[in-house]
Amino acid sequence: MSKKIAVLLTDHFEDSEYTEPAKGLQEAGHQLTVIEMEKGKSVKGKQGEASVKVDESIDSVDPSQFDALLLPGGFSPDILRADDRFVKFTKAFMDDKKPVMAICHGPQLLITAEALKGRDVTGFKSIQVDLTNAGANFHDKEVVVCGNQLVTSRTPDDIPAFIRESLNVLK
């Protein structure tokens, strides 16, 4: 069954951590909506390979419109977590026990949303201490699935496992 997936994204995202999961999810029939501050603008990946058009502004969407949330890494999550609207949006998915898929630095939004206490996660090496301090149980594995809801991975090398497990939680 096709799911509506919100994607929180802004400039300096890690190109492959958006493009490859997006392709895998869309090929499986899911619909992605890219959300940023400004609808219609293009956001650029930090490698300069990807440019993505923003579908909706954060002010025009509600978490209840979506079945799941995708949080690509790079510098994007750190930029977005400084804006309470994105933090509140992210927290709603965790509170409602909807699937959340976060790779690399993506969990930074979950840290700021204070939504990781007692959860099993992984993420990029530089945020391991942050994840632990947020109350999460850190595992240095290519993909960690917590409660058939939260899917996390560490780096672009983990993308195949990340896509596989994301598709599993969306079933």
VEXKE-418993 format. One record per atom (N, C-alpha, C): atom name; residue in three letters; x, y, z. Coordinates in steps of 0.001 Angstrom, whole numbers, plus 500000, padded with zeros to 6 digits. Example, Ala and Ser with C-alpha at 12.3 -4.5 7.8 and 13.67 -1.06 7.14 Angstrom:
% VEXKE-418993
<'N'; 'Ala'; <513190; 494310; 507800>>;
<'CA'; 'Ala'; <512300; 495500; 507800>>;
<'C'; 'Ala'; <513200; 496700; 507800>>;
<'N'; 'Ser'; <512850; 497750; 507080>>;
<'CA'; 'Ser'; <513670; 498940; 507140>>;
<'C'; 'Ser'; <512900; 500030; 507870>>;
This chain:
% VEXKE-418993
<'N'; 'Met'; <500842; 498810; 500000>>;
<'CA'; 'Met'; <500000; 500000; 500000>>;
<'C'; 'Met'; <500882; 501246; 500000>>;
<'N'; 'Ser'; <500544; 502182; 499161>>;
<'CA'; 'Ser'; <501324; 503402; 499026>>;
<'C'; 'Ser'; <501187; 504290; 500251>>;
<'N'; 'Lys'; <502319; 504816; 500721>>;
<'CA'; 'Lys'; <502337; 505704; 501889>>;
<'C'; 'Lys'; <502761; 507106; 501466>>;
<'N'; 'Lys'; <502255; 508096; 502195>>;
<'CA'; 'Lys'; <502669; 509487; 501989>>;
<'C'; 'Lys'; <503787; 509782; 502980>>;
<'N'; 'Ile'; <504960; 510115; 502442>>;
<'CA'; 'Ile'; <506140; 510312; 503274>>;
<'C'; 'Ile'; <506597; 511763; 503225>>;
<'N'; 'Ala'; <506687; 512385; 504390>>;
<'CA'; 'Ala'; <507221; 513740; 504505>>;
<'C'; 'Ala'; <508743; 513643; 504548>>;
<'N'; 'Val'; <509423; 514557; 503849>>;
<'CA'; 'Val'; <510884; 514616; 503861>>;
<'C'; 'Val'; <511282; 516017; 504305>>;
<'N'; 'Leu'; <511989; 516130; 505430>>;
<'CA'; 'Leu'; <512473; 517432; 505891>>;
<'C'; 'Leu'; <513871; 517634; 505318>>;
<'N'; 'Leu'; <514023; 518701; 504521>>;
<'CA'; 'Leu'; <515259; 518883; 503761>>;
<'C'; 'Leu'; <515547; 520357; 503548>>;
<'N'; 'Thr'; <516808; 520734; 503696>>;
<'CA'; 'Thr'; <517239; 522077; 503315>>;
<'C'; 'Thr'; <518635; 521972; 502717>>;
<'N'; 'Asp'; <519210; 523114; 502362>>;
<'CA'; 'Asp'; <520531; 523112; 501728>>;
<'C'; 'Asp'; <521561; 522350; 502551>>;
<'N'; 'His'; <522557; 521826; 501844>>;
<'CA'; 'His'; <523690; 521107; 502440>>;
<'C'; 'His'; <523316; 519731; 502982>>;
<'N'; 'Phe'; <522210; 519139; 502454>>;
<'CA'; 'Phe'; <521913; 517739; 502797>>;
<'C'; 'Phe'; <522972; 516859; 502126>>;
<'N'; 'Glu'; <523137; 515640; 502629>>;
<'CA'; 'Glu'; <524052; 514682; 501998>>;
<'C'; 'Glu'; <523326; 514108; 500786>>;
<'N'; 'Asp'; <523829; 514423; 499603>>;
<'CA'; 'Asp'; <523139; 514117; 498340>>;
<'C'; 'Asp'; <522571; 512699; 498274>>;
<'N'; 'Ser'; <523445; 511687; 498421>>;
<'CA'; 'Ser'; <523009; 510295; 498258>>;
<'C'; 'Ser'; <522049; 509850; 499351>>;
<'N'; 'Glu'; <522079; 510509; 500509>>;
<'CA'; 'Glu'; <521186; 510114; 501603>>;
<'C'; 'Glu'; <519761; 510602; 501378>>;
<'N'; 'Tyr'; <519593; 511483; 500398>>;
<'CA'; 'Tyr'; <518235; 511816; 499941>>;
<'C'; 'Tyr'; <517932; 511065; 498647>>;
<'N'; 'Thr'; <518799; 511179; 497657>>;
<'CA'; 'Thr'; <518475; 510673; 496315>>;
<'C'; 'Thr'; <518247; 509167; 496276>>;
<'N'; 'Glu'; <519108; 508402; 496941>>;
<'CA'; 'Glu'; <518963; 506941; 496876>>;
<'C'; 'Glu'; <517749; 506425; 497657>>;
<'N'; 'Pro'; <517538; 506830; 498920>>;
<'CA'; 'Pro'; <516307; 506398; 499598>>;
<'C'; 'Pro'; <515047; 506901; 498882>>;
<'N'; 'Ala'; <515071; 508136; 498372>>;
<'CA'; 'Ala'; <513901; 508663; 497651>>;
<'C'; 'Ala'; <513571; 507776; 496459>>;
<'N'; 'Lys'; <514600; 507411; 495700>>;
<'CA'; 'Lys'; <514399; 506546; 494536>>;
<'C'; 'Lys'; <513826; 505187; 494960>>;
<'N'; 'Gly'; <514420; 504587; 495998>>;
<'CA'; 'Gly'; <513946; 503285; 496472>>;
<'C'; 'Gly'; <512507; 503322; 496965>>;
<'N'; 'Leu'; <512168; 504384; 497698>>;
<'CA'; 'Leu'; <510806; 504517; 498227>>;
<'C'; 'Leu'; <509804; 504783; 497107>>;
<'N'; 'Gln'; <510176; 505637; 496150>>;
<'CA'; 'Gln'; <509276; 505941; 495030>>;
<'C'; 'Gln'; <509087; 504727; 494134>>;
<'N'; 'Glu'; <510151; 503966; 493897>>;
<'CA'; 'Glu'; <510038; 502757; 493077>>;
<'C'; 'Glu'; <509107; 501737; 493721>>;
<'N'; 'Ala'; <509001; 501780; 495054>>;
<'CA'; 'Ala'; <508095; 500870; 495776>>;
<'C'; 'Ala'; <506664; 501428; 495818>>;
<'N'; 'Gly'; <506453; 502596; 495185>>;
<'CA'; 'Gly'; <505104; 503155; 495082>>;
<'C'; 'Gly'; <504743; 504216; 496103>>;
<'N'; 'His'; <505707; 504602; 496930>>;
<'CA'; 'His'; <505420; 505614; 497950>>;
<'C'; 'His'; <505562; 507025; 497375>>;
<'N'; 'Gln'; <504833; 507968; 497977>>;
<'CA'; 'Gln'; <504810; 509358; 497523>>;
<'C'; 'Gln'; <505575; 510228; 498515>>;
<'N'; 'Leu'; <506573; 510975; 498025>>;
<'CA'; 'Leu'; <507386; 511828; 498890>>;
<'C'; 'Leu'; <507006; 513292; 498716>>;
<'N'; 'Thr'; <506986; 514019; 499819>>;
<'CA'; 'Thr'; <506739; 515461; 499816>>;
<'C'; 'Thr'; <507912; 516120; 500530>>;
<'N'; 'Val'; <508679; 516913; 499788>>;
<'CA'; 'Val'; <509832; 517602; 500368>>;
<'C'; 'Val'; <509350; 518897; 501019>>;
<'N'; 'Ile'; <509718; 519068; 502286>>;
<'CA'; 'Ile'; <509254; 520201; 503101>>;
<'C'; 'Ile'; <510457; 521009; 503591>>;
<'N'; 'Glu'; <510348; 522328; 503448>>;
<'CA'; 'Glu'; <511401; 523244; 503877>>;
<'C'; 'Glu'; <510724; 524521; 504334>>;
<'N'; 'Met'; <511456; 525608; 504491>>;
<'CA'; 'Met'; <510855; 526880; 504901>>;
<'C'; 'Met'; <510012; 527493; 503776>>;
<'N'; 'Glu'; <510465; 527300; 502538>>;
<'CA'; 'Glu'; <509877; 528002; 501411>>;
<'C'; 'Glu'; <509499; 527058; 500270>>;
<'N'; 'Lys'; <508216; 526963; 499975>>;
<'CA'; 'Lys'; <507723; 526139; 498871>>;
<'C'; 'Lys'; <508257; 526667; 497530>>;
<'N'; 'Gly'; <508634; 525731; 496651>>;
<'CA'; 'Gly'; <509030; 526102; 495302>>;
<'C'; 'Gly'; <510501; 526396; 495110>>;
<'N'; 'Lys'; <511228; 526633; 496177>>;
<'CA'; 'Lys'; <512661; 526895; 496020>>;
<'C'; 'Lys'; <513403; 525580; 495809>>;
<'N'; 'Ser'; <514622; 525650; 495314>>;
<'CA'; 'Ser'; <515445; 524449; 495159>>;
<'C'; 'Ser'; <516496; 524432; 496252>>;
<'N'; 'Val'; <516661; 523267; 496878>>;
<'CA'; 'Val'; <517710; 523094; 497874>>;
<'C'; 'Val'; <518804; 522229; 497254>>;
<'N'; 'Lys'; <520027; 522504; 497645>>;
<'CA'; 'Lys'; <521167; 521832; 497015>>;
<'C'; 'Lys'; <521928; 520964; 498009>>;
<'N'; 'Gly'; <522345; 519805; 497524>>;
<'CA'; 'Gly'; <523149; 518895; 498338>>;
<'C'; 'Gly'; <524550; 519426; 498535>>;
<'N'; 'Lys'; <525192; 518991; 499616>>;
<'CA'; 'Lys'; <526523; 519520; 499938>>;
<'C'; 'Lys'; <527601; 519024; 498988>>;
<'N'; 'Gln'; <527338; 517943; 498264>>;
<'CA'; 'Gln'; <528306; 517457; 497280>>;
<'C'; 'Gln'; <528132; 518157; 495931>>;
<'N'; 'Gly'; <527038; 518935; 495805>>;
<'CA'; 'Gly'; <526779; 519643; 494555>>;
<'C'; 'Gly'; <526207; 518763; 493457>>;
<'N'; 'Glu'; <525807; 517536; 493813>>;
<'CA'; 'Glu'; <525286; 516597; 492815>>;
<'C'; 'Glu'; <523769; 516682; 492696>>;
<'N'; 'Ala'; <523100; 516968; 493789>>;
<'CA'; 'Ala'; <521635; 516929; 493799>>;
<'C'; 'Ala'; <521050; 518314; 494069>>;
<'N'; 'Ser'; <519966; 518586; 493349>>;
<'CA'; 'Ser'; <519172; 519782; 493597>>;
<'C'; 'Ser'; <517726; 519296; 493669>>;
<'N'; 'Val'; <517020; 519677; 494717>>;
<'CA'; 'Val'; <515678; 519164; 494961>>;
<'C'; 'Val'; <514712; 520323; 495129>>;
<'N'; 'Lys'; <513591; 520249; 494411>>;
<'CA'; 'Lys'; <512567; 521295; 494513>>;
<'C'; 'Lys'; <511697; 521029; 495745>>;
<'N'; 'Val'; <511468; 522075; 496516>>;
<'CA'; 'Val'; <510660; 521970; 497732>>;
<'C'; 'Val'; <509180; 521954; 497342>>;
<'N'; 'Asp'; <508456; 520926; 497817>>;
<'CA'; 'Asp'; <507037; 520760; 497485>>;
<'C'; 'Asp'; <506126; 521625; 498354>>;
<'N'; 'Glu'; <506478; 521752; 499641>>;
<'CA'; 'Glu'; <505610; 522459; 500585>>;
<'C'; 'Glu'; <506443; 523213; 501607>>;
<'N'; 'Ser'; <505862; 524287; 502145>>;
<'CA'; 'Ser'; <506524; 524991; 503244>>;
<'C'; 'Ser'; <506058; 524346; 504555>>;
<'N'; 'Ile'; <506897; 524423; 505572>>;
<'CA'; 'Ile'; <506576; 523846; 506881>>;
<'C'; 'Ile'; <505279; 524441; 507439>>;
<'N'; 'Asp'; <504961; 525676; 507076>>;
<'CA'; 'Asp'; <503746; 526316; 507589>>;
<'C'; 'Asp'; <502465; 525824; 506913>>;
<'N'; 'Ser'; <502600; 525109; 505789>>;
<'CA'; 'Ser'; <501402; 524680; 505056>>;
<'C'; 'Ser'; <501096; 523196; 505238>>;
<'N'; 'Val'; <501874; 522512; 506094>>;
<'CA'; 'Val'; <501666; 521071; 506275>>;
<'C'; 'Val'; <501386; 520742; 507732>>;
<'N'; 'Asp'; <500796; 519575; 507929>>;
<'CA'; 'Asp'; <500497; 519064; 509255>>;
<'C'; 'Asp'; <500952; 517602; 509284>>;
<'N'; 'Pro'; <501577; 517143; 510361>>;
<'CA'; 'Pro'; <502018; 515747; 510413>>;
<'C'; 'Pro'; <500903; 514734; 510133>>;
<'N'; 'Ser'; <499659; 515093; 510452>>;
<'CA'; 'Ser'; <498541; 514164; 510236>>;
<'C'; 'Ser'; <498296; 513863; 508755>>;
<'N'; 'Gln'; <498857; 514671; 507862>>;
<'CA'; 'Gln'; <498702; 514455; 506414>>;
<'C'; 'Gln'; <499608; 513342; 505896>>;
<'N'; 'Phe'; <500539; 512860; 506737>>;
<'CA'; 'Phe'; <501565; 511925; 506281>>;
<'C'; 'Phe'; <501576; 510639; 507093>>;
<'N'; 'Asp'; <502068; 509577; 506434>>;
<'CA'; 'Asp'; <502157; 508263; 507072>>;
<'C'; 'Asp'; <503525; 508005; 507681>>;
<'N'; 'Ala'; <504563; 508711; 507191>>;
<'CA'; 'Ala'; <505926; 508451; 507639>>;
<'C'; 'Ala'; <506788; 509686; 507400>>;
<'N'; 'Leu'; <508013; 509663; 507978>>;
<'CA'; 'Leu'; <508936; 510788; 507895>>;
<'C'; 'Leu'; <510326; 510288; 507514>>;
<'N'; 'Leu'; <510950; 510971; 506554>>;
<'CA'; 'Leu'; <512323; 510668; 506140>>;
<'C'; 'Leu'; <513218; 511854; 506488>>;
<'N'; 'Leu'; <514334; 511563; 507190>>;
<'CA'; 'Leu'; <515286; 512594; 507607>>;
<'C'; 'Leu'; <516671; 512265; 507064>>;
<'N'; 'Pro'; <517004; 512787; 505859>>;
<'CA'; 'Pro'; <518342; 512584; 505314>>;
<'C'; 'Pro'; <519378; 513355; 506137>>;
<'N'; 'Gly'; <520648; 512961; 506005>>;
<'CA'; 'Gly'; <521710; 513585; 506770>>;
<'C'; 'Gly'; <522381; 514756; 506073>>;
<'N'; 'Gly'; <523669; 514932; 506372>>;
<'CA'; 'Gly'; <524396; 516121; 505938>>;
<'C'; 'Gly'; <524210; 517216; 506971>>;
<'N'; 'Phe'; <524338; 518476; 506550>>;
<'CA'; 'Phe'; <524162; 519601; 507479>>;
<'C'; 'Phe'; <522692; 520003; 507613>>;
<'N'; 'Ser'; <521854; 519508; 506727>>;
<'CA'; 'Ser'; <520428; 519851; 506709>>;
<'C'; 'Ser'; <519739; 519667; 508074>>;
<'N'; 'Pro'; <519861; 518495; 508738>>;
<'CA'; 'Pro'; <519147; 518317; 510014>>;
<'C'; 'Pro'; <519578; 519317; 511086>>;
<'N'; 'Asp'; <520866; 519662; 511099>>;
<'CA'; 'Asp'; <521365; 520596; 512099>>;
<'C'; 'Asp'; <520801; 521996; 511852>>;
<'N'; 'Ile'; <520678; 522372; 510589>>;
<'CA'; 'Ile'; <520082; 523668; 510236>>;
<'C'; 'Ile'; <518593; 523672; 510618>>;
<'N'; 'Leu'; <517877; 522603; 510258>>;
<'CA'; 'Leu'; <516430; 522545; 510497>>;
<'C'; 'Leu'; <516078; 522480; 511986>>;
<'N'; 'Arg'; <516926; 521851; 512793>>;
<'CA'; 'Arg'; <516569; 521704; 514211>>;
<'C'; 'Arg'; <516675; 523007; 514985>>;
<'N'; 'Ala'; <517236; 524035; 514362>>;
<'CA'; 'Ala'; <517261; 525358; 514998>>;
<'C'; 'Ala'; <515904; 526058; 514871>>;
<'N'; 'Asp'; <514995; 525468; 514074>>;
<'CA'; 'Asp'; <513662; 526029; 513828>>;
<'C'; 'Asp'; <512627; 525139; 514526>>;
<'N'; 'Asp'; <511959; 525683; 515535>>;
<'CA'; 'Asp'; <511011; 524904; 516343>>;
<'C'; 'Asp'; <509916; 524235; 515526>>;
<'N'; 'Arg'; <509546; 524812; 514385>>;
<'CA'; 'Arg'; <508481; 524214; 513569>>;
<'C'; 'Arg'; <508878; 522832; 513069>>;
<'N'; 'Phe'; <510139; 522656; 512684>>;
<'CA'; 'Phe'; <510612; 521354; 512191>>;
<'C'; 'Phe'; <510762; 520360; 513331>>;
<'N'; 'Val'; <511165; 520844; 514496>>;
<'CA'; 'Val'; <511313; 519992; 515673>>;
<'C'; 'Val'; <509936; 519462; 516098>>;
<'N'; 'Lys'; <508965; 520344; 516161>>;
<'CA'; 'Lys'; <507603; 519965; 516554>>;
<'C'; 'Lys'; <507011; 518968; 515545>>;
<'N'; 'Phe'; <507244; 519215; 514248>>;
<'CA'; 'Phe'; <506771; 518331; 513176>>;
<'C'; 'Phe'; <507373; 516931; 513352>>;
<'N'; 'Thr'; <508685; 516877; 513612>>;
<'CA'; 'Thr'; <509379; 515602; 513803>>;
<'C'; 'Thr'; <508845; 514871; 515027>>;
<'N'; 'Lys'; <508692; 515585; 516135>>;
<'CA'; 'Lys'; <508225; 514983; 517388>>;
<'C'; 'Lys'; <506841; 514356; 517232>>;
<'N'; 'Ala'; <505989; 514974; 516421>>;
<'CA'; 'Ala'; <504631; 514452; 516225>>;
<'C'; 'Ala'; <504659; 513031; 515645>>;
<'N'; 'Phe'; <505586; 512746; 514737>>;
<'CA'; 'Phe'; <505675; 511399; 514155>>;
<'C'; 'Phe'; <506085; 510386; 515214>>;
<'N'; 'Met'; <507012; 510760; 516076>>;
<'CA'; 'Met'; <507442; 509853; 517136>>;
<'C'; 'Met'; <506320; 509649; 518153>>;
<'N'; 'Asp'; <505660; 510730; 518529>>;
<'CA'; 'Asp'; <504559; 510637; 519498>>;
<'C'; 'Asp'; <503413; 509781; 518966>>;
<'N'; 'Asp'; <503151; 509878; 517652>>;
<'CA'; 'Asp'; <502055; 509126; 517030>>;
<'C'; 'Asp'; <502486; 507727; 516584>>;
<'N'; 'Lys'; <503742; 507369; 516867>>;
<'CA'; 'Lys'; <504294; 506053; 516524>>;
<'C'; 'Lys'; <504210; 505748; 515023>>;
<'N'; 'Lys'; <504412; 506792; 514215>>;
<'CA'; 'Lys'; <504478; 506618; 512762>>;
<'C'; 'Lys'; <505927; 506321; 512386>>;
<'N'; 'Pro'; <506155; 505616; 511272>>;
<'CA'; 'Pro'; <507528; 505317; 510867>>;
<'C'; 'Pro'; <508363; 506585; 510648>>;
<'N'; 'Val'; <509575; 506557; 511209>>;
<'CA'; 'Val'; <510555; 507627; 511021>>;
<'C'; 'Val'; <511855; 506966; 510570>>;
<'N'; 'Met'; <512399; 507467; 509455>>;
<'CA'; 'Met'; <513618; 506912; 508875>>;
<'C'; 'Met'; <514671; 508015; 508839>>;
<'N'; 'Ala'; <515759; 507842; 509613>>;
<'CA'; 'Ala'; <516782; 508880; 509741>>;
<'C'; 'Ala'; <518166; 508285; 509504>>;
<'N'; 'Ile'; <518928; 508928; 508636>>;
<'CA'; 'Ile'; <520270; 508425; 508321>>;
<'C'; 'Ile'; <521335; 509474; 508623>>;
<'N'; 'Cys'; <522485; 508994; 509097>>;
<'CA'; 'Cys'; <523676; 509803; 509308>>;
<'C'; 'Cys'; <523435; 510874; 510382>>;
<'N'; 'His'; <523302; 512153; 509996>>;
<'CA'; 'His'; <523006; 513232; 510938>>;
<'C'; 'His'; <521494; 513468; 511090>>;
<'N'; 'Gly'; <520666; 512728; 510366>>;
<'CA'; 'Gly'; <519214; 512863; 510455>>;
<'C'; 'Gly'; <518681; 512798; 511879>>;
<'N'; 'Pro'; <519243; 511907; 512733>>;
<'CA'; 'Pro'; <518742; 511820; 514108>>;
<'C'; 'Pro'; <518905; 513099; 514928>>;
<'N'; 'Gln'; <519665; 514080; 514434>>;
<'CA'; 'Gln'; <519803; 515336; 515183>>;
<'C'; 'Gln'; <518433; 515982; 515415>>;
<'N'; 'Leu'; <517522; 515863; 514458>>;
<'CA'; 'Leu'; <516170; 516407; 514654>>;
<'C'; 'Leu'; <515443; 515651; 515764>>;
<'N'; 'Leu'; <515691; 514350; 515867>>;
<'CA'; 'Leu'; <515064; 513529; 516912>>;
<'C'; 'Leu'; <515654; 513841; 518287>>;
<'N'; 'Ile'; <516957; 514171; 518314>>;
<'CA'; 'Ile'; <517607; 514569; 519569>>;
<'C'; 'Ile'; <516948; 515849; 520087>>;
<'N'; 'Thr'; <516839; 516848; 519207>>;
<'CA'; 'Thr'; <516271; 518132; 519616>>;
<'C'; 'Thr'; <514793; 517995; 519984>>;
<'N'; 'Ala'; <514100; 517047; 519345>>;
<'CA'; 'Ala'; <512690; 516791; 519658>>;
<'C'; 'Ala'; <512536; 516001; 520965>>;
<'N'; 'Glu'; <513664; 515618; 521566>>;
<'CA'; 'Glu'; <513662; 514832; 522798>>;
<'C'; 'Glu'; <512805; 513574; 522667>>;
<'N'; 'Ala'; <513038; 512859; 521549>>;
<'CA'; 'Ala'; <512186; 511706; 521227>>;
<'C'; 'Ala'; <512957; 510385; 521192>>;
<'N'; 'Leu'; <514153; 510345; 521784>>;
<'CA'; 'Leu'; <514978; 509139; 521663>>;
<'C'; 'Leu'; <515215; 508384; 522967>>;
<'N'; 'Lys'; <514684; 508863; 524069>>;
<'CA'; 'Lys'; <514931; 508211; 525365>>;
<'C'; 'Lys'; <514503; 506738; 525312>>;
<'N'; 'Gly'; <515454; 505856; 525626>>;
<'CA'; 'Gly'; <515166; 504427; 525670>>;
<'C'; 'Gly'; <515074; 503742; 524319>>;
<'N'; 'Arg'; <515328; 504454; 523245>>;
<'CA'; 'Arg'; <515218; 503866; 521903>>;
<'C'; 'Arg'; <516569; 503367; 521391>>;
<'N'; 'Asp'; <516507; 502303; 520607>>;
<'CA'; 'Asp'; <517703; 501754; 519966>>;
<'C'; 'Asp'; <517934; 502498; 518657>>;
<'N'; 'Val'; <519139; 503058; 518501>>;
<'CA'; 'Val'; <519455; 503858; 517312>>;
<'C'; 'Val'; <520912; 503685; 516896>>;
<'N'; 'Thr'; <521193; 504183; 515679>>;
<'CA'; 'Thr'; <522554; 504407; 515230>>;
<'C'; 'Thr'; <522569; 505750; 514523>>;
<'N'; 'Gly'; <523756; 506187; 514163>>;
<'CA'; 'Gly'; <523898; 507464; 513473>>;
<'C'; 'Gly'; <525365; 507697; 513187>>;
<'N'; 'Phe'; <525679; 508818; 512585>>;
<'CA'; 'Phe'; <527061; 509134; 512242>>;
<'C'; 'Phe'; <527909; 509204; 513517>>;
<'N'; 'Lys'; <529164; 508777; 513411>>;
<'CA'; 'Lys'; <530078; 508701; 514556>>;
<'C'; 'Lys'; <530111; 509999; 515375>>;
<'N'; 'Ser'; <530093; 511148; 514710>>;
<'CA'; 'Ser'; <530236; 512415; 515440>>;
<'C'; 'Ser'; <529025; 512766; 516303>>;
<'N'; 'Ile'; <527882; 512079; 516098>>;
<'CA'; 'Ile'; <526708; 512364; 516947>>;
<'C'; 'Ile'; <526421; 511234; 517937>>;
<'N'; 'Gln'; <527335; 510254; 518013>>;
<'CA'; 'Gln'; <527139; 509119; 518926>>;
<'C'; 'Gln'; <526950; 509587; 520369>>;
<'N'; 'Val'; <527791; 510501; 520835>>;
<'CA'; 'Val'; <527693; 511006; 522206>>;
<'C'; 'Val'; <526377; 511762; 522392>>;
<'N'; 'Asp'; <525978; 512534; 521379>>;
<'CA'; 'Asp'; <524714; 513279; 521450>>;
<'C'; 'Asp'; <523530; 512317; 521576>>;
<'N'; 'Leu'; <523562; 511234; 520798>>;
<'CA'; 'Leu'; <522484; 510241; 520851>>;
<'C'; 'Leu'; <522424; 509605; 522243>>;
<'N'; 'Thr'; <523576; 509233; 522777>>;
<'CA'; 'Thr'; <523642; 508633; 524108>>;
<'C'; 'Thr'; <523154; 509623; 525170>>;
<'N'; 'Asn'; <523590; 510881; 525062>>;
<'CA'; 'Asn'; <523158; 511904; 526020>>;
<'C'; 'Asn'; <521660; 512172; 525925>>;
<'N'; 'Ala'; <521064; 511899; 524764>>;
<'CA'; 'Ala'; <519621; 512074; 524576>>;
<'C'; 'Ala'; <518839; 510884; 525143>>;
<'N'; 'Gly'; <519564; 509897; 525705>>;
<'CA'; 'Gly'; <518901; 508755; 526329>>;
<'C'; 'Gly'; <518714; 507560; 525419>>;
<'N'; 'Ala'; <519276; 507634; 524211>>;
<'CA'; 'Ala'; <519146; 506521; 523264>>;
<'C'; 'Ala'; <520176; 505435; 523572>>;
<'N'; 'Asn'; <519876; 504223; 523128>>;
<'CA'; 'Asn'; <520812; 503108; 523212>>;
<'C'; 'Asn'; <521512; 503031; 521861>>;
<'N'; 'Phe'; <522785; 503443; 521800>>;
<'CA'; 'Phe'; <523514; 503508; 520533>>;
<'C'; 'Phe'; <524083; 502151; 520152>>;
<'N'; 'His'; <523923; 501781; 518878>>;
<'CA'; 'His'; <524481; 500544; 518332>>;
<'C'; 'His'; <525261; 500901; 517076>>;
<'N'; 'Asp'; <526519; 500476; 516990>>;
<'CA'; 'Asp'; <527338; 500753; 515815>>;
<'C'; 'Asp'; <527087; 499671; 514762>>;
<'N'; 'Lys'; <525930; 499777; 514094>>;
<'CA'; 'Lys'; <525519; 498809; 513075>>;
<'C'; 'Lys'; <525009; 499563; 511859>>;
<'N'; 'Glu'; <525018; 498908; 510677>>;
<'CA'; 'Glu'; <524612; 499592; 509443>>;
<'C'; 'Glu'; <523169; 500060; 509476>>;
<'N'; 'Val'; <522311; 499340; 510181>>;
<'CA'; 'Val'; <520923; 499769; 510318>>;
<'C'; 'Val'; <520370; 499247; 511642>>;
<'N'; 'Val'; <519598; 500075; 512315>>;
<'CA'; 'Val'; <518950; 499675; 513568>>;
<'C'; 'Val'; <517466; 500005; 513428>>;
<'N'; 'Val'; <516626; 499016; 513719>>;
<'CA'; 'Val'; <515177; 499226; 513694>>;
<'C'; 'Val'; <514680; 499111; 515125>>;
<'N'; 'Cys'; <513984; 500134; 515592>>;
<'CA'; 'Cys'; <513463; 500143; 516960>>;
<'C'; 'Cys'; <511940; 500121; 516919>>;
<'N'; 'Gly'; <511359; 499080; 517496>>;
<'CA'; 'Gly'; <509911; 498997; 517638>>;
<'C'; 'Gly'; <509136; 499022; 516336>>;
<'N'; 'Asn'; <509735; 498532; 515251>>;
<'CA'; 'Asn'; <509087; 498558; 513931>>;
<'C'; 'Asn'; <508572; 499959; 513578>>;
<'N'; 'Gln'; <509249; 500990; 514112>>;
<'CA'; 'Gln'; <508848; 502374; 513839>>;
<'C'; 'Gln'; <510027; 503218; 513393>>;
<'N'; 'Leu'; <511129; 503134; 514137>>;
<'CA'; 'Leu'; <512270; 504008; 513903>>;
<'C'; 'Leu'; <513396; 503238; 513210>>;
<'N'; 'Val'; <513806; 503732; 512032>>;
<'CA'; 'Val'; <514897; 503124; 511269>>;
<'C'; 'Val'; <516036; 504138; 511218>>;
<'N'; 'Thr'; <517234; 503740; 511667>>;
<'CA'; 'Thr'; <518389; 504641; 511609>>;
<'C'; 'Thr'; <519584; 503928; 510988>>;
<'N'; 'Ser'; <520415; 504703; 510278>>;
<'CA'; 'Ser'; <521664; 504199; 509702>>;
<'C'; 'Ser'; <522754; 505237; 509896>>;
<'N'; 'Arg'; <524026; 504815; 509637>>;
<'CA'; 'Arg'; <525181; 505647; 509971>>;
<'C'; 'Arg'; <525681; 506547; 508843>>;
<'N'; 'Thr'; <525893; 505967; 507658>>;
<'CA'; 'Thr'; <526600; 506671; 506581>>;
<'C'; 'Thr'; <526032; 506292; 505218>>;
<'N'; 'Pro'; <526483; 506970; 504152>>;
<'CA'; 'Pro'; <526038; 506574; 502802>>;
<'C'; 'Pro'; <526322; 505103; 502482>>;
<'N'; 'Asp'; <527366; 504522; 503079>>;
<'CA'; 'Asp'; <527661; 503100; 502845>>;
<'C'; 'Asp'; <526526; 502189; 503303>>;
<'N'; 'Asp'; <525711; 502673; 504235>>;
<'CA'; 'Asp'; <524633; 501867; 504819>>;
<'C'; 'Asp'; <523303; 502018; 504075>>;
<'N'; 'Ile'; <523291; 502815; 503006>>;
<'CA'; 'Ile'; <522028; 503119; 502312>>;
<'C'; 'Ile'; <521251; 501877; 501860>>;
<'N'; 'Pro'; <521886; 500849; 501265>>;
<'CA'; 'Pro'; <521085; 499673; 500867>>;
<'C'; 'Pro'; <520307; 499049; 502032>>;
<'N'; 'Ala'; <520965; 498892; 503185>>;
<'CA'; 'Ala'; <520286; 498331; 504373>>;
<'C'; 'Ala'; <519212; 499292; 504874>>;
<'N'; 'Phe'; <519508; 500595; 504825>>;
<'CA'; 'Phe'; <518561; 501627; 505261>>;
<'C'; 'Phe'; <517283; 501576; 504414>>;
<'N'; 'Ile'; <517436; 501467; 503104>>;
<'CA'; 'Ile'; <516267; 501396; 502213>>;
<'C'; 'Ile'; <515479; 500111; 502485>>;
<'N'; 'Arg'; <516196; 498990; 502594>>;
<'CA'; 'Arg'; <515544; 497690; 502832>>;
<'C'; 'Arg'; <514674; 497733; 504087>>;
<'N'; 'Glu'; <515235; 498214; 505196>>;
<'CA'; 'Glu'; <514490; 498218; 506459>>;
<'C'; 'Glu'; <513403; 499304; 506479>>;
<'N'; 'Ser'; <513638; 500412; 505777>>;
<'CA'; 'Ser'; <512600; 501448; 505670>>;
<'C'; 'Ser'; <511388; 500882; 504952>>;
<'N'; 'Leu'; <511627; 500159; 503870>>;
<'CA'; 'Leu'; <510514; 499555; 503128>>;
<'C'; 'Leu'; <509789; 498529; 503993>>;
<'N'; 'Asn'; <510516; 497800; 504840>>;
<'CA'; 'Asn'; <509890; 496821; 505727>>;
<'C'; 'Asn'; <508948; 497485; 506730>>;
<'N'; 'Val'; <509366; 498600; 507349>>;
<'CA'; 'Val'; <508494; 499235; 508344>>;
<'C'; 'Val'; <507298; 499928; 507695>>;
<'N'; 'Leu'; <507381; 500196; 506402>>;
<'CA'; 'Leu'; <506265; 500842; 505704>>;
<'C'; 'Leu'; <505191; 499850; 505256>>;
<'N'; 'Lys'; <505494; 498536; 505371>>;
<'CA'; 'Lys'; <504520; 497518; 504933>>;
<'C'; 'Lys'; <503292; 497491; 505815>>;
